[in-house]
Amino acid sequence: VERIAQSRILIDQARLLTLNAAHRMDTVGNKVARTEIAMIKVAVPNMACQVIDWAIQAHGGGGTSNDFMLAQGYAMSRVLRLADGPDEVHRNQIGKLELRKYQ
C-alpha cells in the first residue's frame, strides 16, 4: 500500500511539474522556460521508471513476462532518460541556470 501511495505522489509531482512547464512555455516562451523543461526531462522518466519498477516487483516473475506490459513500459521509460540527453546533462543545465539567478 505504501508503494501505491508513493507512486501516486510521484505521478502527481511529475504532472504538476509538466503543467507548470507548459504554462511557462505558453506565457513566457520556451527560452525562458528552459529550467522547467529540463526539470520535466529528468523528473518524468525517472518517475515512470520507479513506478513501473515497483509494479514489476509487485507482480513477481510475471512482471517481467509478456503477460503484462510492464517490462516493455520500463524499457521505453528508460530510453526516455537518454532520448534528449542523459539526466546529468539536464541536471547540469538546471544547476547553471539556478546559479545565474544569483550572480
C-alpha positions in Angstrom: 0.0 0.0 0.0 2.9 2.3 0.8 4.3 1.9 -2.7 0.9 2.7 -4.3 0.8 5.9 -2.2 4.3 6.8 -3.1 3.6 6.1 -6.8 0.6 8.5 -6.6 2.8 11.2 -5.1 5.5 10.8 -7.7 2.9 10.8 -10.6 1.2 13.9 -9.3 4.6 15.7 -8.7 5.6 14.9 -12.3 2.2 16.0 -13.6 2.4 19.3 -11.8 5.9 20.0 -13.0 4.7 19.3 -16.5 1.7 21.6 -16.2 4.0 24.3 -14.7 6.4 23.9 -17.6 3.6 24.1 -20.2 2.2 27.2 -18.5 5.6 28.9 -18.5 6.2 27.9 -22.2 2.8 29.4 -23.1 3.2 32.6 -21.1 6.9 33.5 -21.3 8.2 31.3 -24.1 10.4 28.2 -24.4 13.7 30.0 -24.0 12.7 31.5 -20.6 11.2 28.2 -19.5 14.4 26.2 -20.1 14.7 25.3 -16.4 11.2 24.0 -16.2 11.6 22.0 -19.4 14.9 20.5 -18.2 13.2 19.6 -14.9 10.5 17.5 -16.5 13.0 15.8 -18.8 14.6 14.5 -15.6 11.7 14.0 -13.3 9.1 12.4 -15.6 11.2 9.5 -17.0 12.7 8.8 -13.5 9.2 8.7 -12.0 8.0 6.3 -14.7 11.0 4.0 -14.2 10.4 4.0 -10.4 6.7 3.4 -10.6 7.0 0.7 -13.2 9.8 -1.0 -11.3 7.6 -1.2 -8.2 4.8 -2.7 -10.4 7.2 -5.3 -11.8 8.3 -6.1 -8.2 4.6 -6.5 -7.1 3.9 -8.9 -10.0 6.9 -11.1 -9.2 8.1 -13.2 -12.1 5.0 -12.3 -14.1 6.1 -8.6 -14.1 9.0 -9.4 -16.5 6.8 -11.6 -18.8 4.9 -10.6 -21.8 1.6 -11.2 -19.9 1.9 -7.7 -18.6 3.3 -4.7 -20.5 5.5 -3.7 -17.6 8.8 -4.8 -18.9 8.2 -3.1 -22.2 7.0 0.0 -20.4 10.1 0.0 -18.2 12.4 -0.3 -21.3 10.6 2.6 -23.0 10.7 4.8 -20.0 14.4 4.0 -19.5 15.1 5.1 -23.1 13.4 8.4 -22.4 16.1 9.1 -19.8 18.6 9.2 -22.7 16.5 10.4 -25.6 17.2 14.2 -25.3 20.5 13.7 -23.4 21.2 11.9 -20.2 19.9 13.1 -16.9 23.3 14.6 -15.9 23.1 17.0 -18.9 19.7 18.3 -17.8 20.7 18.5 -14.1 23.9 20.5 -15.1 21.7 22.9 -17.1 19.3 23.3 -14.2 22.1 24.0 -11.8 23.8 26.5 -14.1 20.5 28.3 -14.7 19.8 28.4 -11.0 23.3 29.8 -10.2 22.8 32.5 -12.9 19.9 33.9 -10.9 22.2 34.8 -8.0 25.2 36.3 -9.8 
